[in-house]
Amino acid sequence: MSKENINQTSYSRLRSSDLSLPTSYYFPPEWAPHEATWLSWPHKEASWPGKIDSIYKPYAQFIQILSLTEKVRINVRDEEMKAFALQHIEAAGADLSQIEFYFNPSNDAWCRDHGPAFLINPNAEQKKIIVDWGFNAWGGKYPPFDLDDVIPTKIAEHFDIPVYHPGIIMEGGSVEFNGAGTILTSRSCLLNENRNPHLNQEQIEEYLKTFYGQQQVLWVSDGIVGDDTDGHIDDTVRFVNENTVLTVVEDNPEDENYELLQTNLRELKEMRLLNGDALNIIALPMPDAVIFEDTRLPASYANFYISNGHVIVPTYRCDKDKIALDIIAKCFPDRETIGIDSTDIIWGLGSFHCLSQQEPLV
């Protein structure tokens, strides 16, 4: 999620594994009520070379919509960055009473991947805990990543929330949840040797089930072209309820995404949930190819974010925008579906879901 030269570095900062996570805690689905949405203010010019100034308007529009129905908690480096952020947020007309800033310096803006994973147990005395997975910038591609890696623990310490460290690499954008015990992920990402080469698929599944409080892991093969995360699921397949997924498909057989998305679709059709039911699968079109400086960008309508009152969808200035918005809106009749132009934001190789992490209300 940067244009710096890829440097495959080893990752030696993982903490010791703690497998004593309390039972009955679980990671809720994104459509469950939020207390807040966490963001890390974008500042890394190398992630949007030549374009970073153009992303602040749509990013602030995202914040404005979030602020209508929940708190927005933003990691910033210092008072100067806070003032800069406030300037854009005020211009967008956000509800400033809903905006909170925290001095947690970050290397980059992709809070879905470096932000805290909040697990809840409404029946426990301690109703909320944080899991701090190891973060290595998508396989060591974009060092440094030391600031990003410690953000979950810093947030846990600030709010006096217990924090657990599995001791392996994991990114929030690589996993989807149905709210009924099932995780959906991709082999191309979590089985990539640049993440946890010492673990096989079965071992990774055990970590996911243990530290997300789930019972089942389902796998698709791949991600879309241009995705430097090695195939995050939040660009391809999204749960919209316990048994229904939206999955992106490419209609043009000549497009380089066509066959890999057909493979994912075939795999989804074979999957069974814990109760034995097949998935209800809804096709979501891929946008027209978004190309900038001869680079195919990972533009996808699947990278939407579900807030308390809205579904915020990236759009790409093409005829398929309205089709995608209509399909997504039918899946969320209790929320307003809003499109925000992500043509400049996607130059950073991610969009609104990649930029955000929900904190559940409990």
C-alpha positions in Angstrom: 0.0 0.0 0.0 2.9 2.2 -1.0 5.0 2.8 -4.0 8.3 2.4 -2.3 10.7 -0.3 -3.5 9.7 -3.6 -2.2 12.1 -4.9 0.4 11.6 -8.4 1.7 12.8 -8.0 5.2 12.7 -10.5 8.0 10.3 -9.7 10.9 11.8 -10.3 14.3 9.6 -8.1 16.6 6.9 -10.6 17.2 6.0 -11.0 20.9 5.7 -14.3 22.5 2.5 -16.2 21.8 -0.2 -16.1 24.5 -2.8 -18.8 23.9 -4.7 -18.2 27.2 -7.4 -15.9 25.6 -10.5 -16.0 27.8 -13.3 -18.1 26.4 -16.6 -16.6 25.2 -15.0 -13.5 23.7 -15.6 -13.1 20.0 -15.1 -10.6 17.2 -18.6 -9.3 16.1 -19.6 -8.8 12.5 -19.2 -5.4 11.1 -22.9 -4.7 11.0 -23.2 -5.1 14.8 -23.5 -1.8 16.6 -20.4 0.3 16.8 -19.1 2.5 19.6 -16.7 4.1 17.2 -14.7 3.8 14.0 -10.9 4.0 14.3 -8.8 5.7 11.6 -5.1 6.7 11.3 -4.8 10.0 9.6 -3.1 9.7 6.1 0.3 11.4 5.9 2.6 9.1 4.0 3.2 10.7 0.7 4.9 7.5 -0.7 1.5 5.8 -0.4 -0.1 8.3 -2.8 2.9 9.7 -4.7 1.8 12.9 -6.4 -1.8 12.6 -5.2 -1.9 12.7 -1.4 -3.4 16.2 -1.3 -6.3 15.0 -3.5 -7.4 12.3 -1.1 -8.2 14.5 1.9 -11.6 15.7 0.5 -13.1 12.3 0.0 -11.4 11.0 3.2 -13.0 13.9 5.2 -16.3 13.1 3.5 -16.0 9.6 4.8 -15.5 11.0 8.3 -18.4 13.3 8.0 -20.8 10.4 7.2 -19.3 8.3 10.0 -19.9 11.1 12.5 -23.6 11.1 11.8 -24.1 7.8 13.7 -21.0 7.0 15.7 -17.8 8.4 17.2 -14.7 8.7 15.0 -11.4 8.1 16.8 -8.4 9.2 14.8 -4.7 8.4 15.4 -2.5 11.4 14.8 1.2 12.1 15.3 1.0 15.4 17.1 -0.9 18.7 17.5 0.2 19.9 14.1 -1.3 16.8 12.4 -4.4 17.1 14.5 -4.9 20.8 13.4 -4.4 19.8 9.8 -6.9 17.0 10.1 -9.5 19.3 11.8 -9.2 21.8 9.0 -10.4 19.1 6.5 -12.9 17.5 8.8 -14.5 20.9 9.6 -14.6 21.8 5.9 -16.5 18.5 5.2 -19.2 19.5 7.8 -18.6 16.6 10.2 -20.1 16.6 13.7 -17.1 17.7 15.7 -18.6 16.4 18.9 -18.2 12.9 17.5 -14.5 13.4 16.6 -11.7 12.3 19.0 -8.0 12.4 18.4 -5.3 10.1 20.0 -1.6 10.7 19.8 -0.6 7.4 18.4 1.9 8.0 15.6 1.6 5.7 12.6 3.7 4.7 9.6 0.7 4.7 7.3 -3.0 5.1 7.1 -4.3 1.5 6.8 -6.1 1.1 10.1 -8.0 -2.0 9.1 -4.6 -3.9 9.1 -2.7 -2.2 12.0 -5.6 -1.2 14.2 -6.9 -3.1 17.2 -9.1 -6.1 16.9 -11.8 -5.6 19.5 -13.4 -8.8 20.9 -16.4 -8.6 23.2 -18.3 -10.7 25.8 -21.4 -8.9 26.9 -21.8 -11.2 29.9 -18.3 -10.8 31.4 -17.3 -8.2 33.9 -14.6 -7.1 31.4 -16.8 -6.7 28.3 -14.2 -5.8 25.8 -10.6 -6.9 25.1 -8.1 -6.2 22.3 -6.1 -8.7 20.3 -2.8 -7.2 19.0 -1.7 -9.3 16.0 1.8 -8.9 14.7 2.0 -6.5 11.7 4.8 -6.6 9.1 3.5 -4.3 6.3 2.1 -7.0 4.1 5.0 -9.4 4.1 7.8 -6.8 4.8 7.0 -4.9 1.7 7.1 -1.3 3.1 9.4 -0.8 6.1 9.4 0.8 8.5 6.3 -0.5 10.2 7.2 -0.3 13.9 4.8 2.5 14.8 1.9 0.7 13.1 2.7 -2.5 14.9 2.3 -1.1 18.4 -0.9 0.9 17.9 -3.4 -1.8 19.2 -1.4 -2.1 22.5 -1.2 1.7 22.9 -5.0 2.0 22.5 -5.5 -0.8 25.0 -3.2 0.9 27.5 -5.0 4.2 27.0 -8.5 2.7 27.7 -7.2 0.2 30.3 -8.4 -2.7 28.2 -6.7 -6.1 28.4 -4.6 -6.9 25.4 -3.5 -10.3 24.0 -0.6 -11.0 21.6 -1.0 -14.1 19.5 2.6 -13.7 18.2 1.8 -14.2 14.5 1.3 -11.9 11.5 -2.3 -11.1 10.8 -4.1 -8.2 9.0 -7.7 -7.2 9.6 -8.4 -6.9 5.8 -7.6 -10.6 5.3 -10.6 -11.9 7.3 -14.4 -11.6 7.0 -16.9 -12.6 9.7 -20.6 -13.7 9.5 -21.4 -13.2 13.1 -22.3 -16.9 13.5 -18.8 -18.5 14.0 -17.4 -18.4 10.5 -14.3 -16.6 9.1 -13.7 -16.2 5.4 -10.1 -15.6 4.2 -7.8 -16.3 1.2 -4.9 -18.7 0.7 -2.9 -16.2 -1.3 -2.6 -14.0 1.7 -2.6 -16.0 4.9 -0.7 -18.9 3.5 1.9 -16.7 1.8 5.4 -17.5 3.0 6.0 -13.7 3.7 3.5 -13.9 6.7 4.0 -17.0 8.9 6.2 -19.5 7.0 6.5 -21.7 10.1 2.7 -22.4 10.2 0.6 -24.6 7.9 -3.1 -24.0 7.1 -4.4 -26.0 10.0 -2.2 -24.2 12.5 -3.3 -20.8 11.1 -6.9 -21.8 11.4 -6.4 -22.6 15.1 -4.9 -19.1 15.7 -7.8 -17.5 13.9 -10.5 -19.5 15.7 -8.8 -19.0 19.1 -8.1 -15.3 18.9 -11.3 -14.2 17.1 -13.6 -16.5 19.0 -14.9 -18.3 16.0 -15.5 -22.0 15.0 -14.8 -22.3 11.3 -12.5 -21.0 8.6 -13.4 -21.0 4.9 -10.8 -20.3 2.2 -10.9 -18.8 -1.3 -7.8 -18.9 -3.5 -6.9 -15.4 -4.5 -7.3 -11.7 -4.6 -7.6 -9.2 -7.4 -4.8 -7.9 -9.7 -2.9 -4.9 -8.2 -3.6 -5.8 -4.6 -0.2 -5.6 -2.8 -1.6 -7.3 0.3 -1.4 -10.6 -1.6 -5.2 -11.0 -1.8 -7.1 -9.5 1.1 -10.7 -10.8 1.3 -12.2 -7.4 1.8 -11.5 -6.7 -1.9 -13.3 -9.8 -3.1 -15.9 -11.4 -0.8 -17.9 -9.7 2.0 -20.5 -11.2 4.3 -23.7 -9.1 4.5 -25.5 -11.4 6.9 -25.0 -14.8 8.5 -25.4 -16.8 5.3 -25.1 -14.3 2.4 -21.9 -13.0 0.7 -21.4 -10.3 -1.9 -18.6 -11.5 -4.2 -17.0 -9.5 -7.1 -17.1 -11.0 -10.5 -15.6 -9.8 -13.8 -17.8 -10.2 -16.9 -15.1 -9.7 -19.5 -13.3 -13.0 -20.1 -10.3 -11.1 -21.5 -9.8 -9.2 -18.3 -6.9 -10.5 -16.1 -9.3 -10.7 -13.1 -11.8 -12.9 -14.8 -10.5 -16.4 -14.2 -9.2 -15.9 -10.6 -12.6 -14.5 -9.6 -14.4 -17.4 -11.3 -12.2 -19.7 -9.3 -13.2 -17.9 -6.1 -16.9 -18.1 -7.2 -16.7 -21.9 -7.7 -15.1 -22.3 -4.3 -17.8 -20.3 -2.6 -20.5 -22.5 -4.2 -18.9 -25.5 -2.6 -18.6 -24.1 0.9 -20.9 -25.0 3.8 -21.6 -23.1 6.9 -21.6 -24.6 10.4 -25.2 -25.5 10.1 -24.6 -27.3 6.8 -26.2 -24.6 4.6 -24.6 -23.4 1.4 -23.8 -19.7 1.0 -26.3 -17.4 -0.5 -24.1 -15.7 -3.1 -24.8 -12.3 -4.7 -22.6 -11.2 -7.6 -21.1 -7.7 -7.5 -19.6 -6.3 -10.7 -16.0 -5.2 -10.9 -15.6 -1.6 -11.9 -13.9 -0.7 -15.2 -10.1 -1.0 -14.8 -8.6 1.9 -13.0 -5.1 2.6 -14.3 -2.8 5.3 -13.2 0.8 5.7 -14.5 0.5 2.3 -16.3 -0.4 0.6 -12.9 -3.6 -1.5 -12.6 -5.1 -0.5 -9.3 -7.1 -2.8 -7.0 -10.4 -1.0 -7.5 -13.3 -2.9 -6.1 -16.8 -2.1 -4.8 -16.3 -4.8 -2.2 -14.1 -2.5 -0.1 -17.2 -0.8 1.4 -17.5 0.0 5.1 -20.6 -0.7 7.2 -21.2 2.0 9.9 -24.1 2.3 12.3 -26.3 4.1 9.8 -24.6 3.8 6.4 -22.8 1.6 4.0 -20.0 3.7 2.5 -19.0 2.4 -1.0 -16.0 3.4 -3.1 -16.9 4.5 -6.6 -14.7 5.0 -9.6 -16.4 7.3 -12.1 -17.8 4.6 -14.3 -21.2 3.3 -15.4 -21.0 0.3 -13.0 -21.0 2.6 -10.0 -24.8 2.9 -9.9 -25.3 -0.9 -10.5 -23.0 -1.7 -7.6 -24.6 0.8 -5.3 -28.1 -0.6 -6.0 -26.9 -4.2 -5.4 -25.3 -3.3 -2.1 -28.3 -1.1 -1.0 -30.6 -4.1 -1.4 -28.4 -6.1 1.1 -28.7 -3.4 3.8 -32.3 -2.1 3.8 -31.8 -0.7 7.3 -28.9 1.5 6.3 -28.4 4.3 3.7 -25.9 3.3 1.0 -23.6 6.2 0.0 -21.0 6.2 -2.7 -17.8 8.3 -2.4 -15.4 8.8 -5.3 -12.4 6.7 -4.5 -10.5 7.2 -7.8 -7.7 9.1 -6.1 -7.8 7.2 -2.8 -7.3 3.8 -4.7 -3.9 5.1 -5.9 -2.8 4.1 -2.4 -4.0 0.5 -3.2 -6.8 0.5 -0.7 -10.1 2.2 0.0 -12.6 2.9 2.8 -12.6 -0.5 4.4 -8.8 -0.7 4.4 -8.7 2.7 6.1 -11.0 1.9 9.0 -11.5 -0.5 11.9 -14.7 -0.7 14.0 -14.9 -0.7 17.7 -18.0 -2.6 18.8 -20.6 -1.2 21.2 -21.1 -3.5 24.2 
